[in-house]
Every structure is written in C-alpha cells, then in structure tokens.
Amino acid sequence: MKQIDFTTSFTVFESTAELPQEVGLLMEKAVHARKNAYAPYSKFRVGAALLLDNGQVVIGSNQENAAYPSGLCAERVAVFQSGAVYPDAKILQMAISAASDTNTTTAPIPPCGACRQSIAEYEFRQESPIEIYFMGETGAVYKSDSLKNLLPFMFDKNFL
C-alpha cells in the first residue's frame, strides 16, 4: 500500500481592491452577471466572467428551473457560451462571485463539482491552465492558478 498526497496553493486577496486591475474589472463583470441570475428557488445568485485570449469577455449567471436539476450554474453557462461563440479561443481567467438573497456571503465560493468537471474539460482541451478567482458577496478573493488545484484527480478523454 502507498499513500498519495496532494498539495494545492491559492493566492488570497483580502478584498477586490487588492486584485490586479484587469482581474478587478473581470470580477466586476461577474458581480454584475450575478445580479442578473434567475434564482427564485435557491435564492443563491452566482455570476461568472471569462477573459478569453482574443480579448473577449463572456459572462454567465445561474439559471434555475422548477424541474431540478434542469437549471445551469453560472460557470457552465459562461464556459459553454464561450465554446459556442468563440470555439477556438482559450479561456485565460475566470472570475466568480456568489451571494445569497437571505444572508451575506463572506466566504469565497468555489465552483461546484459539475462545474469543476466542465472547466476541466476546457482546460484539458486548450492545453493551458485557467486562472480561477472566486469570492462571496464581499470579503476575500481566492485565486487558483489552475482547475487542477480544485480537482486534482481530473477525469478526461484519456480515460475513455
């Protein structure tokens, strides 16, 4: 028997004011997208903004449906939109902001498991990492240099 250990590291920005200017602008777009989320059931709004290597920014917000799980998370809305509209562009950075309608969300909220798998597919396809910045409504912003920090055992086409 042997043990496998993983080490991950994240950069922590105490607030959006500490972010590099271009990332701060991307996070502002994620916050704006979050405000347009359709979340009548969970009352939990998420916005995502992607910076592509062609300079375009693609946004997404969570879209719920009474027939769970027919809705989609903000991250997948944005990632799938980028793939549909800009199929040859690489995703350089992703900014995510989440907030609850019922209480203040101060902890950074990472992508859910389904979103992690979808982001992993794009990171694998483009053969380069995606920087992921995530936060709650206020407070600290965490930066991951790659989805691999959030999903160390990634499932990809090599397993098929």
ChimeraX attribute file (.defattr): number of C-alpha atoms within 10 A of each C-alpha:
attribute: neighborCount
match mode: 1-to-1
recipient: residues
	/A:1	2
	/A:2	4
	/A:3	5
	/A:4	4
	/A:5	5
	/A:6	8
	/A:7	6
	/A:8	12
	/A:9	11
	/A:10	15
	/A:11	11
	/A:12	16
	/A:13	17
	/A:14	13
	/A:15	14
	/A:16	18
	/A:17	11
	/A:18	13
	/A:19	17
	/A:20	11
	/A:21	11
	/A:22	10
	/A:23	17
	/A:24	17
	/A:25	15
	/A:26	24
	/A:27	26
	/A:28	19
	/A:29	23
	/A:30	29
	/A:31	26
	/A:32	19
	/A:33	22
	/A:34	27
	/A:35	18
	/A:36	16
	/A:37	20
	/A:38	18
	/A:39	20
	/A:40	13
	/A:41	10
	/A:42	11
	/A:43	15
	/A:44	19
	/A:45	27
	/A:46	31
	/A:47	29
	/A:48	33
	/A:49	31
	/A:50	29
	/A:51	23
	/A:52	19
	/A:53	13
	/A:54	12
	/A:55	12
	/A:56	12
	/A:57	17
	/A:58	23
	/A:59	26
	/A:60	29
	/A:61	30
	/A:62	25
	/A:63	18
	/A:64	21
	/A:65	13
	/A:66	9
	/A:67	7
	/A:68	9
	/A:69	8
	/A:70	9
	/A:71	15
	/A:72	17
	/A:73	21
	/A:74	28
	/A:75	29
	/A:76	21
	/A:77	21
	/A:78	22
	/A:79	22
	/A:80	18
	/A:81	15
	/A:82	23
	/A:83	14
	/A:84	10
	/A:85	10
	/A:86	15
	/A:87	10
	/A:88	13
	/A:89	16
	/A:90	23
	/A:91	27
	/A:92	19
	/A:93	22
	/A:94	28
	/A:95	28
	/A:96	34
	/A:97	32
	/A:98	29
	/A:99	24
	/A:100	16
	/A:101	12
	/A:102	9
	/A:103	10
	/A:104	12
	/A:105	18
	/A:106	16
	/A:107	17
	/A:108	22
	/A:109	19
	/A:110	20
	/A:111	23
	/A:112	11
	/A:113	11
	/A:114	13
	/A:115	18
	/A:116	18
	/A:117	19
	/A:118	14
	/A:119	26
	/A:120	22
	/A:121	17
	/A:122	20
	/A:123	20
	/A:124	16
	/A:125	12
	/A:126	15
	/A:127	10
	/A:128	13
	/A:129	20
	/A:130	25
	/A:131	18
	/A:132	24
	/A:133	29
	/A:134	24
	/A:135	26
	/A:136	23
	/A:137	23
	/A:138	17
	/A:139	15
	/A:140	19
	/A:141	29
	/A:142	24
	/A:143	23
	/A:144	22
	/A:145	18
	/A:146	21
	/A:147	22
	/A:148	17
	/A:149	16
	/A:150	21
	/A:151	15
	/A:152	12
	/A:153	9
	/A:154	15
	/A:155	13
	/A:156	13
	/A:157	9
	/A:158	5
	/A:159	6
	/A:160	5
